[in-house]
Every structure is written in structure tokens, then in C-alpha cells.
Amino acid sequence: MSNNSIIEVMALSWERFDFIIDENERNMYDTAFRAITELQLWEFIQKFSEDSFMHSTAPEIAQIYDKIQELGYRGHSGCSFGLTMRTMQYIAKKLVFMNFVKHA
């Protein structure tokens, strides 16, 4: 699937984290989702093969982290960032965001 196709699918699903009750957690996922979408890095996330997002030196990861902060979430620890990125990767690989929401 091309990067443009991934971006189009993901852009349709922006505000779908309403099912997360905890506001801080919802904000973590929402800002990560928006950051990846705005930076057009869904294909990068989908194909990311390093062992750790937290310890990655890939410039794209730094861009995502900075964009998340720019979008208003500044509370990530290394662990929460890694977990959030693995969740985004799961969504990107499966391309079933709506299904993800229905089963949460």
C-alpha cells in the first residue's frame, strides 16, 4: 500500500479515541495519531523494524516526538512513548482503525 493510501485511510479516523476514558491517556494517543498524520509518517511507522522506539536514533522518531509536544502533550516518559508508538504501529499495520475502536 502506498504512503498516500495509508495517509488517506488514517486521516479519516482522526478523532476516534473517544472510547478512552482517561483524559491523559486519550491525549497521548490522539496527539501521536495527529503527529504521524500531519508528518505523513504512517508508512514509516508501519515498516519500523528497530527493537525500540524509545532508543531509536531515526530522525523520523524525533520528528514525531517533537510534533507530539507541539500538539500539546508533554508528559511522555520513554516507556509511555514506546507503548504509544507500538499502538500506532499496530493501527498502521492492520489498517483497521474503526475495527480497533469497535473492539476496545
Secondary structure, 3 states (H helix, E strand, C coil): CCHHHHHHHHHCCCCCCCCCCCHHHHHHHHHHHHHHHHCCCHHHHHHCCCCCCCCCCCHHHHHHHHHHHHCCCCCCCHHHHHHHHHHHHHHHHHCCHHHHHHCC
